[in-house]
Amino acid sequence: MNKVNFYIDGFNIYHAIRKIKNNRLKWINYKLLCEEILNTDDEINEIYILTNLI
């Protein structure tokens, strides 16, 4: 079994959701999203949601 880390760019996701004006998407369950991406023999190790202010 492979352990997989996910790195999510929260800053770009936030601004993309804001641009399309769909506030419902602000409540994305990132764990479920990552589980959908995994192969059957993979396991989530860590999920990192990163943001940056410029």
The first five atom37 places (N, CA, C, CB, O) and aatype in JSON, in Angstrom:
{
  "aatype": [12, 2, 11, 19, 2, 13, 18, 9, 3, 7, 13, 2, 9, 18, 8, 0, 9, 1, 11, 9, 11, 2, 2, 1, 10, 11, 17, 9, 2, 18, 11, 10, 10, 4, 6, 6, 9, 10, 2, 16, 3, 3, 6, 9, 2, 6, 9, 18, 9, 10, 16, 2, 10, 9],
  "atom_mask": [
    [1, 1, 1, 1, 1],
    [1, 1, 1, 1, 1],
    [1, 1, 1, 1, 1],
    [1, 1, 1, 1, 1],
    [1, 1, 1, 1, 1],
    [1, 1, 1, 1, 1],
    [1, 1, 1, 1, 1],
    [1, 1, 1, 1, 1],
    [1, 1, 1, 1, 1],
    [1, 1, 1, 0, 1],
    [1, 1, 1, 1, 1],
    [1, 1, 1, 1, 1],
    [1, 1, 1, 1, 1],
    [1, 1, 1, 1, 1],
    [1, 1, 1, 1, 1],
    [1, 1, 1, 1, 1],
    [1, 1, 1, 1, 1],
    [1, 1, 1, 1, 1],
    [1, 1, 1, 1, 1],
    [1, 1, 1, 1, 1],
    [1, 1, 1, 1, 1],
    [1, 1, 1, 1, 1],
    [1, 1, 1, 1, 1],
    [1, 1, 1, 1, 1],
    [1, 1, 1, 1, 1],
    [1, 1, 1, 1, 1],
    [1, 1, 1, 1, 1],
    [1, 1, 1, 1, 1],
    [1, 1, 1, 1, 1],
    [1, 1, 1, 1, 1],
    [1, 1, 1, 1, 1],
    [1, 1, 1, 1, 1],
    [1, 1, 1, 1, 1],
    [1, 1, 1, 1, 1],
    [1, 1, 1, 1, 1],
    [1, 1, 1, 1, 1],
    [1, 1, 1, 1, 1],
    [1, 1, 1, 1, 1],
    [1, 1, 1, 1, 1],
    [1, 1, 1, 1, 1],
    [1, 1, 1, 1, 1],
    [1, 1, 1, 1, 1],
    [1, 1, 1, 1, 1],
    [1, 1, 1, 1, 1],
    [1, 1, 1, 1, 1],
    [1, 1, 1, 1, 1],
    [1, 1, 1, 1, 1],
    [1, 1, 1, 1, 1],
    [1, 1, 1, 1, 1],
    [1, 1, 1, 1, 1],
    [1, 1, 1, 1, 1],
    [1, 1, 1, 1, 1],
    [1, 1, 1, 1, 1],
    [1, 1, 1, 1, 1]
  ],
  "atom_positions": [
    [[0.83, -1.17, 0.0], [0.0, 0.0, 0.0], [0.89, 1.25, 0.0], [-0.95, -0.01, 1.22], [1.85, 1.34, 0.77]],
    [[0.56, 2.2, -0.87], [1.3, 3.46, -0.97], [0.65, 4.52, -0.09], [1.37, 3.94, -2.43], [-0.57, 4.64, -0.04]],
    [[1.49, 5.28, 0.62], [0.99, 6.42, 1.39], [1.18, 7.67, 0.54], [1.73, 6.56, 2.77], [2.25, 7.91, -0.02]],
    [[0.12, 8.47, 0.46], [0.11, 9.63, -0.43], [-0.15, 10.9, 0.38], [-0.94, 9.47, -1.54], [-1.05, 10.93, 1.22]],
    [[0.63, 11.94, 0.11], [0.39, 13.26, 0.67], [-0.27, 14.12, -0.39], [1.71, 13.92, 1.18], [0.07, 14.03, -1.57]],
    [[-1.22, 14.95, 0.02], [-1.88, 15.89, -0.87], [-1.51, 17.3, -0.45], [-3.42, 15.69, -0.87], [-1.53, 17.63, 0.74]],
    [[-1.16, 18.13, -1.42], [-0.86, 19.54, -1.18], [-1.86, 20.35, -2.0], [0.64, 19.89, -1.58], [-1.85, 20.3, -3.23]],
    [[-2.71, 21.09, -1.31], [-3.8, 21.81, -1.95], [-3.51, 23.3, -1.87], [-5.17, 21.47, -1.3], [-3.22, 23.83, -0.79]],
    [[-3.58, 23.97, -3.01], [-3.36, 25.41, -3.08], [-4.67, 26.12, -2.74], [-2.84, 25.83, -4.49], [-5.46, 26.44, -3.63]],
    [[-4.89, 26.36, -1.47], [-6.13, 26.96, -1.0], [-6.35, 28.37, -1.51], [0.0, 0.0, 0.0], [-7.49, 28.78, -1.71]],
    [[-5.28, 29.13, -1.71], [-5.38, 30.51, -2.18], [-6.01, 30.54, -3.57], [-4.0, 31.18, -2.2], [-6.95, 31.32, -3.8]],
    [[-5.52, 29.73, -4.49], [-6.07, 29.71, -5.85], [-7.47, 29.11, -5.89], [-5.15, 28.92, -6.77], [-8.31, 29.56, -6.67]],
    [[-7.74, 28.12, -5.07], [-9.09, 27.54, -5.02], [-10.08, 28.59, -4.53], [-9.13, 26.29, -4.11], [-11.16, 28.74, -5.11]],
    [[-9.72, 29.32, -3.48], [-10.61, 30.35, -2.95], [-10.95, 31.39, -4.02], [-9.96, 31.03, -1.74], [-12.12, 31.74, -4.2]],
    [[-9.94, 31.87, -4.71], [-10.19, 32.9, -5.72], [-10.93, 32.36, -6.94], [-8.87, 33.53, -6.15], [-11.69, 33.1, -7.57]],
    [[-10.72, 31.11, -7.29], [-11.47, 30.5, -8.4], [-12.95, 30.38, -8.02], [-10.89, 29.12, -8.77], [-13.82, 30.65, -8.85]],
    [[-13.23, 29.96, -6.8], [-14.61, 29.84, -6.34], [-15.27, 31.22, -6.29], [-14.67, 29.16, -4.94], [-16.42, 31.38, -6.68]],
    [[-14.52, 32.2, -5.83], [-15.04, 33.57, -5.77], [-15.34, 34.11, -7.17], [-14.05, 34.49, -5.06], [-16.33, 34.82, -7.38]],
    [[-14.48, 33.77, -8.12], [-14.66, 34.25, -9.5], [-15.91, 33.67, -10.15], [-13.44, 33.89, -10.34], [-16.62, 34.37, -10.87]],
    [[-16.2, 32.38, -9.89], [-17.38, 31.77, -10.51], [-18.64, 31.99, -9.68], [-17.16, 30.27, -10.7], [-19.74, 31.6, -10.07]],
    [[-18.47, 32.63, -8.52], [-19.6, 33.03, -7.66], [-20.49, 31.86, -7.25], [-20.43, 34.07, -8.37], [-21.72, 31.93, -7.32]],
    [[-19.84, 30.79, -6.82], [-20.58, 29.63, -6.33], [-20.14, 29.37, -4.88], [-20.32, 28.36, -7.24], [-19.26, 28.54, -4.62]],
    [[-20.75, 30.1, -3.94], [-20.34, 30.02, -2.53], [-20.49, 28.62, -1.94], [-21.15, 30.99, -1.71], [-19.82, 28.3, -0.95]],
    [[-21.33, 27.8, -2.51], [-21.51, 26.42, -2.01], [-20.19, 25.65, -2.06], [-22.58, 25.69, -2.84], [-19.95, 24.76, -1.24]],
    [[-19.34, 25.99, -3.02], [-18.06, 25.28, -3.17], [-17.05, 25.64, -2.09], [-17.48, 25.58, -4.53], [-16.03, 24.96, -1.95]],
    [[-17.3, 26.69, -1.32], [-16.38, 27.06, -0.25], [-16.33, 25.99, 0.83], [-16.78, 28.39, 0.36], [-15.42, 26.0, 1.66]],
    [[-17.28, 25.09, 0.84], [-17.36, 24.07, 1.88], [-16.97, 22.69, 1.35], [-18.77, 24.01, 2.47], [-17.52, 21.68, 1.77]],
    [[-16.03, 22.66, 0.42], [-15.54, 21.4, -0.15], [-14.95, 20.54, 0.96], [-14.48, 21.67, -1.28], [-14.21, 21.03, 1.82]],
    [[-15.28, 19.26, 0.94], [-14.66, 18.31, 1.86], [-13.41, 17.77, 1.16], [-15.67, 17.13, 2.26], [-13.5, 16.87, 0.32]],
    [[-12.27, 18.33, 1.5], [-11.03, 17.99, 0.81], [-10.63, 16.54, 1.04], [-9.91, 18.9, 1.25], [-10.03, 15.92, 0.16]],
    [[-10.94, 16.0, 2.18], [-10.6, 14.59, 2.44], [-11.34, 13.68, 1.47], [-10.93, 14.2, 3.9], [-10.75, 12.77, 0.89]],
    [[-12.65, 13.92, 1.3], [-13.42, 13.11, 0.35], [-12.93, 13.3, -1.08], [-14.9, 13.46, 0.44], [-12.87, 12.35, -1.85]],
    [[-12.58, 14.54, -1.42], [-12.05, 14.8, -2.76], [-10.76, 14.02, -3.0], [-11.8, 16.31, -2.95], [-10.58, 13.42, -4.06]],
    [[-9.87, 14.03, -2.02], [-8.6, 13.3, -2.14], [-8.84, 11.8, -2.23], [-7.69, 13.62, -0.96], [-8.17, 11.1, -2.99]],
    [[-9.79, 11.29, -1.46], [-10.1, 9.86, -1.51], [-10.6, 9.44, -2.9], [-11.15, 9.49, -0.45], [-10.32, 8.33, -3.35]],
    [[-11.32, 10.33, -3.57], [-11.82, 10.03, -4.92], [-10.68, 9.94, -5.93], [-12.82, 11.09, -5.36], [-10.79, 9.22, -6.93]],
    [[-9.61, 10.66, -5.68], [-8.47, 10.69, -6.61], [-7.57, 9.46, -6.43], [-7.65, 11.96, -6.4], [-6.92, 9.03, -7.38]],
    [[-7.55, 8.91, -5.25], [-6.64, 7.8, -4.93], [-6.92, 6.54, -5.75], [-6.74, 7.46, -3.46], [-8.05, 6.27, -6.14]],
    [[-5.86, 5.79, -5.99], [-6.01, 4.44, -6.53], [-6.43, 3.52, -5.39], [-4.68, 3.94, -7.2], [-6.3, 3.87, -4.22]],
    [[-6.92, 2.36, -5.72], [-7.42, 1.44, -4.7], [-6.33, 0.96, -3.75], [-8.07, 0.24, -5.36], [-6.63, 0.6, -2.61]],
    [[-5.08, 0.94, -4.18], [-4.0, 0.46, -3.32], [-3.27, 1.6, -2.6], [-3.01, -0.35, -4.14], [-2.2, 1.38, -2.02]],
    [[-3.82, 2.81, -2.63], [-3.21, 3.96, -1.97], [-3.94, 4.32, -0.68], [-3.18, 5.16, -2.9], [-5.11, 3.99, -0.5]],
    [[-3.23, 5.01, 0.19], [-3.79, 5.46, 1.47], [-3.34, 6.9, 1.71], [-3.34, 4.52, 2.65], [-2.19, 7.25, 1.45]],
    [[-4.25, 7.73, 2.21], [-3.89, 9.12, 2.52], [-2.99, 9.14, 3.75], [-5.17, 9.98, 2.75], [-3.33, 8.59, 4.79]],
    [[-1.86, 9.78, 3.6], [-0.95, 9.98, 4.72], [-1.25, 11.33, 5.38], [0.53, 9.9, 4.26], [-1.54, 11.39, 6.57]],
    [[-1.17, 12.41, 4.6], [-1.43, 13.76, 5.09], [-2.1, 14.58, 4.0], [-0.12, 14.44, 5.55], [-1.91, 14.33, 2.81]],
    [[-2.89, 15.56, 4.42], [-3.47, 16.54, 3.5], [-3.05, 17.91, 4.01], [-5.06, 16.4, 3.42], [-3.34, 18.28, 5.15]],
    [[-2.36, 18.66, 3.16], [-1.92, 20.0, 3.51], [-2.67, 21.0, 2.65], [-0.38, 20.15, 3.32], [-2.69, 20.88, 1.42]],
    [[-3.3, 21.98, 3.29], [-3.97, 23.05, 2.56], [-3.15, 24.3, 2.82], [-5.48, 23.24, 3.01], [-3.07, 24.79, 3.94]],
    [[-2.53, 24.81, 1.76], [-1.59, 25.92, 1.87], [-2.22, 27.19, 1.33], [-0.28, 25.6, 1.11], [-2.97, 27.15, 0.35]],
    [[-1.92, 28.32, 1.97], [-2.38, 29.61, 1.48], [-1.22, 30.59, 1.55], [-3.61, 30.12, 2.31], [-0.22, 30.36, 2.24]],
    [[-1.36, 31.69, 0.83], [-0.31, 32.68, 0.81], [-0.93, 34.04, 0.51], [0.79, 32.32, -0.23], [-1.7, 34.17, -0.44]],
    [[-0.61, 35.02, 1.29], [-1.03, 36.39, 1.01], [0.12, 37.14, 0.37], [-1.51, 37.11, 2.31], [1.26, 37.08, 0.84]],
    [[-0.19, 37.83, -0.69], [0.85, 38.61, -1.39], [0.69, 40.07, -1.06], [0.79, 38.39, -2.93], [1.46, 40.9, -1.55]]
  ]
}
